[in-house]
Amino acid sequence: MLPFLQTNQFFDESHDFVFPPVSRATREGIVCLGGNLSPGMLLSAYRRGIFPWYSDDEPIIWWSPDPRFCVLPSTLHVPESAKRLINKHRFNVTADTQFKAVITECAEIERPGQPGTWITPEMREAYIRLHELGYAHSIEVWENGVLAGGLYGVSLGRAFFGESMFSKVSGASRAGFLTFAAALFEKGYELIDSQVHTDYVASMGGVDIPRARYLALLSSALKHDTQKGSWTEFFVSSRW
């Protein structure tokens, strides 16, 4: 039987919540159920290689899949078509200027083959809270002053945990992700955690790695200070 976290206590960002060991996760990667999405619980989960993923009609489900899907500095791949698109300067890429808009678009955009969204109102409010605390960040992709795509996630140490992305214009999310990933790796980040395999991210360098290796990479990344606060000035790419 899966462990159930019997707590509704609000934990602030300084609290370290002890989760069950990821080695006891199910074959699918489920570690435990329950708990809440307060900052201390969410940040404690990410530090242990665990993330929440569930639907409105379910308890909070905490995951640590094996293998883990990541983009590493050595695997980042920029297809020639994407490089040409970026070099046309069709899109302008910014950071932390419209976090609420980005997470709302990620929650509401239609995705083929998916009946709904896992970004519940509870999840949306939890990540907005993390953004206000300086841990969650958004990347915005603009075309002619209109939000055309974007992504958001959480940063701890030199690890970025990608949560979701959206695109309203062909190529927008690809241009945003690749520009962002290149900038992060230029700044010494060691991994972008994409959690579970998607063909889309795989085309840009996403690879499956054993959970044990992922946890070792995460441990290394967490030895560095976290770049908290707004990334509007921090996010400057010299690559493109």
C-alpha positions in Angstrom: 0.0 0.0 0.0 1.3 3.5 -0.9 2.2 5.8 2.0 -0.3 8.6 2.6 0.9 11.9 4.0 -1.5 12.7 6.7 -0.9 16.5 7.0 -2.6 19.7 6.1 0.0 21.8 7.9 1.4 24.8 5.9 5.2 24.5 5.6 7.1 27.6 4.7 10.1 27.6 2.4 12.6 27.0 5.3 11.0 23.7 6.3 12.5 20.4 5.2 9.8 17.8 4.9 10.9 14.2 4.9 9.3 12.1 2.1 9.4 8.3 1.8 12.6 7.1 0.0 12.2 7.2 -3.8 13.7 3.6 -3.8 10.3 2.4 -2.6 8.4 4.0 -5.4 6.1 1.8 -7.5 7.1 0.5 -10.9 5.3 3.6 -12.4 7.3 5.9 -10.1 4.7 6.8 -7.5 6.3 7.6 -4.1 3.3 8.5 -2.0 -0.1 10.3 -1.8 -1.5 13.2 0.1 0.1 16.1 1.8 -0.2 19.6 0.4 1.4 22.0 -2.0 2.8 24.5 0.6 6.3 25.9 -0.3 8.2 23.8 2.2 6.6 20.5 1.0 7.1 21.4 -2.7 10.7 22.5 -2.4 11.5 19.5 -0.2 10.1 17.2 -2.9 12.1 18.7 -5.7 15.3 18.4 -3.6 14.6 14.7 -3.4 13.8 14.2 -7.0 10.1 14.1 -6.4 7.3 16.1 -8.1 3.5 16.3 -7.9 1.3 15.2 -10.8 -2.4 14.5 -10.4 -5.9 15.4 -11.6 -8.7 17.4 -9.9 -10.5 14.2 -8.8 -7.4 12.6 -7.2 -5.3 13.2 -4.0 -1.9 14.8 -4.6 0.3 12.1 -6.2 4.1 12.4 -5.7 6.3 10.9 -8.4 9.9 9.9 -9.0 10.0 7.9 -12.2 12.8 5.6 -13.3 14.2 6.4 -15.8 14.1 10.2 -15.5 13.9 12.5 -18.6 16.4 15.3 -18.6 18.2 17.8 -20.9 21.9 18.0 -20.0 24.6 20.4 -21.3 26.1 17.6 -23.2 22.8 16.5 -24.9 21.2 19.8 -25.8 20.4 19.7 -29.5 19.4 22.6 -31.7 17.9 21.4 -35.0 19.0 23.4 -38.0 15.4 24.5 -38.6 15.2 25.8 -35.1 18.5 27.7 -35.4 17.3 29.4 -38.6 14.0 30.3 -36.9 15.8 31.8 -33.9 18.3 33.7 -36.0 15.5 35.4 -37.9 14.7 37.2 -34.6 11.0 36.6 -35.2 10.4 36.1 -31.5 11.5 38.1 -28.4 12.2 35.9 -25.3 11.9 37.3 -21.8 11.8 35.9 -18.3 9.6 36.5 -15.3 7.5 39.3 -16.8 4.2 37.4 -17.1 4.3 34.3 -14.8 0.6 34.2 -14.1 -0.3 34.5 -17.8 2.2 31.7 -18.7 0.9 29.2 -16.1 -2.7 30.1 -17.1 -2.0 29.5 -20.8 -0.3 26.2 -19.9 -3.4 25.1 -18.0 -5.9 26.2 -20.5 -4.4 25.4 -23.9 -5.9 22.4 -25.7 -3.5 19.4 -26.0 -4.3 16.7 -28.5 -5.1 13.4 -26.9 -5.5 14.9 -23.4 -9.0 15.3 -22.0 -8.0 18.0 -19.5 -5.2 19.5 -17.6 -3.2 18.4 -14.5 -2.5 22.1 -13.7 -5.4 22.3 -11.3 -6.4 25.6 -9.6 -4.6 24.4 -6.5 -1.4 23.7 -8.5 -1.7 27.1 -10.2 -1.9 29.0 -6.9 1.0 26.9 -5.4 3.4 27.7 -8.2 2.4 31.4 -8.2 3.3 31.4 -4.5 6.7 29.8 -5.4 7.2 32.5 -8.0 6.5 35.2 -5.5 9.1 33.6 -3.2 11.6 33.6 -6.1 11.8 29.9 -6.8 9.5 29.5 -9.8 10.2 31.2 -13.1 8.5 31.8 -16.4 9.9 32.3 -19.9 7.8 34.3 -22.3 8.0 34.2 -26.1 6.6 37.3 -27.8 5.6 37.9 -31.5 4.9 41.5 -32.3 4.2 42.2 -28.7 1.7 39.4 -28.2 2.4 36.4 -26.0 2.9 33.5 -28.5 4.4 30.8 -26.2 6.2 30.1 -22.9 7.2 27.8 -20.2 7.5 27.7 -16.4 9.3 25.7 -13.8 11.2 25.7 -10.5 14.9 26.5 -9.9 17.0 25.1 -7.1 20.8 25.3 -7.1 21.9 24.7 -10.7 18.9 22.5 -11.6 15.8 23.7 -13.4 12.6 21.6 -13.1 10.5 22.2 -16.1 6.8 21.9 -15.4 4.9 22.9 -18.6 5.1 24.8 -21.8 2.6 26.1 -24.4 2.7 27.5 -27.9 0.0 29.5 -29.8 2.3 30.1 -32.8 4.3 27.5 -34.6 7.9 27.4 -33.4 7.3 29.7 -30.4 7.8 27.2 -27.6 10.8 25.6 -29.4 12.5 29.0 -29.8 11.8 29.8 -26.2 13.0 26.5 -24.8 16.2 26.4 -26.8 17.1 30.0 -26.1 16.4 29.5 -22.4 18.3 26.1 -22.2 21.3 27.6 -23.9 21.3 30.5 -21.5 21.0 28.3 -18.5 23.9 26.0 -19.5 26.0 29.1 -20.3 25.5 30.1 -16.7 26.7 26.8 -15.4 23.4 25.0 -14.8 23.8 21.2 -14.8 20.4 19.9 -15.8 16.9 20.7 -16.9 14.5 18.1 -15.5 11.7 17.3 -17.9 10.4 14.5 -15.7 8.9 12.1 -18.2 9.6 11.4 -21.9 8.1 13.5 -24.7 9.1 13.2 -28.3 9.0 17.0 -28.5 11.7 17.6 -25.8 13.6 14.6 -27.1 14.0 16.4 -30.4 15.9 19.1 -28.5 18.2 16.9 -26.5 16.0 15.2 -23.9 17.3 11.8 -22.8 16.2 9.1 -20.4 18.7 8.5 -17.6 18.5 6.0 -14.7 17.0 7.5 -11.5 20.2 6.8 -9.6 22.2 8.9 -12.1 19.6 11.6 -12.0 19.8 11.8 -8.2 23.6 12.0 -8.3 23.4 14.9 -10.9 20.7 16.6 -8.8 22.9 16.3 -5.6 25.7 18.0 -7.5 23.5 20.7 -8.8 22.1 21.4 -5.3 25.5 22.1 -3.9 25.3 25.6 -5.5 23.4 28.6 -4.4 19.9 29.1 -5.7 19.4 32.1 -8.0 16.2 33.4 -6.3 14.1 36.4 -7.2 13.2 37.8 -10.7 15.1 36.4 -13.6 14.2 39.4 -15.8 17.8 40.6 -15.6 19.5 37.3 -14.8 18.2 35.7 -18.0 20.4 37.1 -20.8 21.6 34.8 -23.5 24.7 35.5 -25.6 24.3 32.4 -27.7 21.8 33.8 -30.3 
